[in-house]
Every structure is written in structure tokens, then in C-alpha cells.
Amino acid sequence: MNRKVHSKEIHEAVLARLNERGVRLEEIAEIVYVMQRPYHPHLTHAACLDSVKAVLGKRELLHALLVGIELDMLAEKGMLSEPLQSLVEADEGLFGCDETLSLGAVLGYGSIAVTTFGHLDKHKVGVILRLDTKQGDGVHTFLDDLVAAVAASASSRIAHKSRDWQESEEEQAGESETGESGGAAG
């Protein structure tokens, strides 16, 4: 049976899974704030949270989150076949599928997202460090990288929007100096 899944259902499922896995959107927004504040001194936590929510509206990112979280959950239950079970459960260092899935999800946000993802993958900022730390029974092989992908995408979105705002302000300032409104001649 083929069922057409509405994007709202996917979005709600991802938010529920993140919540179940102990990841709050505010924690991701904090990473965005840390990454972008040096470049945007007037940046607010609210703007970072808005950006996180906006990128979580993209299907490709939502699909990656669903797949990765599901694989983590299956690994926790021992339901993957060997040797995949052991690779995911141990978060084997040379197992790069988690980064590959996450990197694919950030590509829609350009080179800033890609380089920010690389930084977050290496330096494990904020909640990413908590997820990457192999303590307890939880498996977060995919989730730590996917959270980095969300934060990197939201950071890139802010960087691009900030440039758009800056250019708009410059255009408006130029129009007021010349007395032109940019409208059609009358």
C-alpha cells in the first residue's frame, strides 16, 4: 500500500522524535547563536530559534532526521543485522554514513552550511557534545551529526538573510540620499 505522507505529518514526527531523544530546539538555537554572534552583534536567541524552525520545514532535512533517528533507535534495540549493528552501536570512527547523511542534508544551504557542519562535527558544540558522548544505553550515532546539520543550516540561513537585510538597508539609504524612490517615472 502506497500512502502519500503529508509534510506536516513528517514535521510533527521529527519534532516528536527529537523531543523523545532529549533534544530541544532551543539547544540547537544556542549553537546557531554561538556560531553566528561573532558576525552579527545584534543577533538574538529568538532569531536563531526562528531559523532552526525554518530549516526544519525543509523536507530533505526532515527525511534525513527520520532515517538517522530510526537507525539509532533500531541499534538501541539490537535490531540491525551484523556487522551494521556493531558499527552503529559503537559509532565506529571510520563509519562515515552518519556524516554523509547529514552532509547531504546541509547542501541546500550552501558552502557556509557545509563548512559550519564540518566545524561542528569536529568540535562538538553544545548539545552535539552531549549526544556524541557514549554514556548510558542511548545510541546517537546519527543524531549528533543530524543536530549539527540543523544548526549548520540555520546558521547559514542567518548569514544569507543578514546579507540580504544589509543590502536592503544600503539600497534604502541610497534612495533617501538621492531622493529617488525607485518607482516608475511619472
N, C-alpha and C positions, 0 to 999 in steps of 0.2 A: 504494500500500500504506500503510495506516494502522498505525502502530506505537505502542503505548502506552509512553511513556517513564517509567520509574520515577524518582522524585525522587532516589534515591541515585545514579543514573547522571548526572543533571543536576548534582548537588552535586560529584561527582568530576570531571566535565568542567570545571566552573567553577574548582575548585582547580587542576586541571592547567593551564588557560589562564592563570590568574593567575601561576602559577609560571613558565610559558613566557615570560610578558611581564615577568618580573623583579619581581613584586610579592609580597612576603612578608606573611603575616597579622600578623606582629609589627610590621611598619611601619605597618600600619593601626591596630593596637592602640596604638601610640605616639601617633598623632594623637588617638585617643579619650582617652588619658591626659592629654595636653596640654589638651584641651577640657574635661574633667570634673574634673581635680585641684583647680582653684580652689574648687569647690563641695563636694568630698568629700576632705578632707585625708588620710583613711586609705585612699584608693583605691590598689590595686596594679596593676602591669602585668599580672599574671595574670588579675585580674578583667576588665580591658579586653580581653585576648585571648579570654577566655571569652565576652564579649559579642559580639565580632566573629564568633566561631564560631557563636554562637546566631543572629545575624541572617542568617548565610549558610545557615541552614536554611530560610529563607523562600523559597518558590517564586518570588514576584513579583520579588524582588531577584535571584535566580539567573537567571531568564529575561532580565531587563534586562542582566545581565552577559554572558550568552551572546550576545545580539543585538549589544550595543555592541562587544564584543571582536571578534566576527566581522566587523563593518563596518570596524573599524580594520585587521584583517588583510587584508581584501579590498582596501582602499585602498592598503595597502603593496604589494600585487601589481598594482595598477593595474586591478583587475577591476570597478570600479564604472563605471556609464555617466556620461557628462558631462551636465550640469555637476556632478553629485553627487561624482564622483571628485575634482575640483579643490576643492570646498568642504570635503570631509572631509580630504583630504590636507593642505590649508593650515590647517585648523582655523579657518576663516573666522569672524571676530568676530561677525558677525550671523547665523551659522548656529547656531540655538538648539536644534536637535534633540537634541544630546548632553545639554544641561542638562534638557530636557523629559523625556527617557527616565529620567534619574537622579532628577529631582524626583518623577516618578510612583512610583519605587521606594521613596522615603522616606515617602510619605504614610501608610503603615500604622503609622508610629511617631510620628505626631502633630506638633504645632507645634514642639516642641523640635527634632525631626529636620529640619523644613523650614528653620527659622532657622539651625541649625547648618550645614546644607548650603549655604545662601546665604553664610555666613561663609567656609566652606572653599573655595567656588568663587571668592570674591573674593580671599582671602588666600593660597591655595595652600600649605597647611601640609604639611611633611614630604614623603613620597613623592609627594604630589599635585604639588608644585612640580617634582620630577624628571620626572614624566610629562608635565607641561604644557610643559616647556622643549623647544622644537622643535630638538633636536640629533640628528644621525645620521639613519638611514633609517627609524626606527620612527614609526608613526602611532599616537597615543594620544588622538585627538580625543574618543572616548567614554570611554576607560579612566580618564583623570584624574577626570572627573566621577563615574564609577561608583565609584571608590575613595572619593571624597568622600561618596557616598551610603551606602556601607557604614559609614564612620566616623561619619557623622551619625546613622545608625540605631542603631549600637552605643552612641553617646553618649546618645541619647535613652533607650534601654533602661536604661542605668545610672541616669540621672536618675530615671526612674519606679520602678525597683527600689529605689533608695536611699530614696525617699519611702515605699515600702511597708515597708521594714525599720524606718525611723524610726517610723512609725505603730504597727507591731507592738511595738516596744520600749516605746513610750508606753503602749500597752494593757496590756502585761505589768507595767510599773511601777505602773500604776493598780490592777491586780488585786492586786498584792502589798501595796500600801498599805491597801487596804480589806479584805484577807483573803479576797476572793472569787476563785473560780476560773473563773467564767463558765459553770460547768456547770449542769445542771438541779438544782432544789431537791430535797432528799431527804427 
